[in-house]
Amino acid sequence: MPISIPLSDLKIGQSATIEKTLASSSARRRFLDMGFVTGATVKIEQASPLGDPIELEVKGYSLSMCKNEACNVIIDVLAKKIE
């Protein structure tokens, strides 16, 4: 079952599916232009030594984003089964 969290909470190496963006109209447009559309897969590639900004891969492109911007992107992460 998927769990919805902000993109800023995703760990390095994890992937997730974009659910929605919570930004204002101009910031939302910028997210859409960068490929942050519903259903797209996003992966955290790396983070700076202090953890901000983070490097992401979305739709085959690498980009950097501050964590305060990443809070506006809600993602679905598949919960791992515990046996």
C-alpha positions as CSV (number, residue, x, y, z in Angstrom):
1,M,0.0,0.0,0.0
2,P,1.5,3.4,-1.0
3,I,2.4,6.0,1.7
4,S,2.2,9.7,0.8
5,I,5.1,11.8,2.1
6,P,6.8,15.1,1.0
7,L,9.7,14.6,-1.5
8,S,12.0,16.2,1.1
9,D,11.6,13.1,3.3
10,L,12.8,10.6,0.7
11,K,16.2,9.1,1.4
12,I,19.2,8.9,-1.0
13,G,18.8,6.1,-3.5
14,Q,15.0,5.7,-3.0
15,S,12.5,6.2,-5.8
16,A,8.8,7.2,-5.6
17,T,5.9,8.3,-7.8
18,I,4.8,11.9,-7.8
19,E,1.2,12.3,-6.5
20,K,0.7,16.1,-6.6
21,T,2.3,19.5,-6.0
22,L,1.1,21.9,-3.3
23,A,2.8,25.1,-4.7
24,S,1.3,28.3,-5.7
25,S,0.4,28.8,-9.4
26,S,3.8,30.2,-10.5
27,A,5.8,27.7,-8.5
28,R,3.5,24.9,-9.7
29,R,4.1,25.9,-13.3
30,R,7.9,25.7,-12.6
31,F,7.5,22.2,-11.1
32,L,5.5,21.1,-14.2
33,D,8.1,22.6,-16.5
34,M,10.8,20.5,-14.7
35,G,8.8,17.3,-15.2
36,F,7.2,17.0,-11.8
37,V,3.9,15.7,-13.2
38,T,1.5,13.2,-11.5
39,G,2.7,9.7,-12.1
40,A,6.3,10.5,-12.9
41,T,9.0,8.6,-11.1
42,V,11.5,10.6,-9.0
43,K,14.7,9.3,-7.4
44,I,17.1,11.0,-4.9
45,E,20.6,10.7,-6.4
46,Q,22.6,12.5,-3.7
47,A,22.6,15.4,-1.2
48,S,25.1,18.0,-0.3
49,P,27.3,17.4,2.8
50,L,24.8,19.3,5.0
51,G,21.8,17.7,3.3
52,D,20.5,20.7,1.4
53,P,20.2,21.0,-1.7
54,I,19.4,17.5,-3.0
55,E,20.0,16.1,-6.4
56,L,17.1,14.4,-8.1
57,E,16.4,12.4,-11.3
58,V,13.1,13.0,-12.9
59,K,12.2,11.8,-16.4
60,G,15.8,11.1,-17.2
61,Y,17.0,14.6,-16.1
62,S,19.2,15.4,-13.1
63,L,18.4,18.6,-11.2
64,S,19.1,20.1,-7.8
65,M,16.4,21.4,-5.5
66,C,16.3,22.9,-2.0
67,K,14.5,20.9,0.6
68,N,12.0,23.7,1.3
69,E,10.9,23.5,-2.3
70,A,10.8,19.7,-2.2
71,C,8.3,19.9,0.7
72,N,5.7,21.1,-1.9
73,V,5.9,17.8,-3.9
74,I,3.9,15.0,-2.5
75,I,5.0,11.5,-3.5
76,D,3.8,7.9,-3.1
77,V,6.3,5.4,-1.6
78,L,5.5,1.7,-1.6
79,A,5.7,0.4,2.0
80,K,8.0,-2.6,2.3
81,K,6.5,-5.9,3.5
82,I,7.7,-7.0,6.8
83,E,7.8,-10.8,7.1
